[in-house]
Amino acid sequence: MVDWPTAVLVGVFGLSVGSFLNVCIHRLPLHESLVWPGSYCPKCRTPLRWYDNVPVVGYAMLRGRCRSCGTRISALYPIVEVVTAAVFVAGYLLFGLQPLLVARLLFTCAMIVLAVTDIEHRILPDKITLPGIPLGLVFNLFLPPGFTSAVIGVVTWPTALFLMGRVVSYFLKRDALGFGDVKMLAMIGAFLGWQLAFVTVFASSIIGSFFGLLGIALLGRDRYYEIPLGTFLAVAAIFTAMVGERLLGWYTGLS
C-alpha cells in the first residue's frame, strides 16, 4: 500500500533539490561557488527575491522573465525541478524508505546535472564525476550490488569505452570521445555495478543512435555532428538505477 502523503512530501523535497541542481548546472561550468552569492539573474546580476526562488511557482509568477531586466529565463529551470521531483517520487515508490533509496537518489541527482551541463556546455564537470567514483564504492560496501561488482564496473566498461573511442578517433582522424565520458561511466559503474553499467551503455547507445539519426533527418546535421554522449548516458543511467534490477531479473527469468 502506497503512503501517498509521504510520496507527496518526497516530491516536494525533490522540487527543492531540483532548484539546487539548477544552481549546480549554472555555476559549475563557470567555476563559481555553489553557496555564495545567493541566486541572481545571470544577465543583470540582480539578486532574486526569496519567493522568486520557489520551485516552479516562482518561474510561473515571473512568467519566465527576470523581474528586473526582463531577460527570458530558460524553461530548463522548471523542467529540471519537475524531473527531479518525479524521479524522487518514482524512487520512493520503487524502493521505499531505505538506505538504497538515498544512494540511488544521490546518483540520479548527479546524472541530472551531468545531462544538462553536457547539453548546454559539452562539459561533464570533474567536481561531479571524480568524487562520485569513491562515493559509489563506499555505498556499495553496504548496499547492493556490492563492492566487488562496483570495482569491476569502475574498471571494465570505462576502459572498453576509452579503447573504443581511441579506435574510432583513429579512423575519423579526430577526437571522437571526450575523457569526461569515461570518468562519468566509471562513476556509473561505481554506483550501479558492472551489470547495470552494461545495461546503461547498451540503453544509451540505442537512445544516442535514435536521436543522432533524428538530428540528421530533421535538422540537417552531418555524420560528424558531436552527439552529447554524456546526456544519453545520464538518461540511461537514471532509468537503469530505477528499474535495472527488475529488467535483469525479468531477462534472466526468461533464460
C-alpha angles and dihedrals in degrees: 000000000000117000096221097185088057090046090053091050090050089051093050089049088050090054090054092048089049089056089056091047087058088057090052092047092052100039107035095068088049092049090236128149116269091213108042135078106025122246114306141169108274090217107045097015091228111156113248121240115246094250091052086063095058104120114259092340092069091051091049093049091051090046089229096301136104111261091222108039103014094235113158114255115221115256086224089083097068091034091058090047094050093044091050091050091049092050091049092052092045090050092050092049092048101041107017123214101323137120092264089062090059092051094047095046092048088050094049091049089056090048092052091053092047093047094054097040089052091051095046103034107009085240130130101192116230087215086072105034103040098050088041093066098061091036091057091048091051092051090051092056085077107017137057138303083037138229097282093053090047093052091049089049092053093051108034112046097035089051091048091048092049093050092046089051091052091051093048091046090052093055095041092046090227139073108285098175134041119221088232089073090055092051090046092053089049088056090049090052091048093055102034104028128235098294097053090040087059091050088051093052092047093048093045091052090055093047093045093048092050095051092040091057090043090054091051093047100042106023100035094240117163125229091264093062111127110246114207095239092178091061092053091045089052094050091047091045093053091050092046094047089056104040106006096106090051091050092050091047091050092047095048089047089060094053 
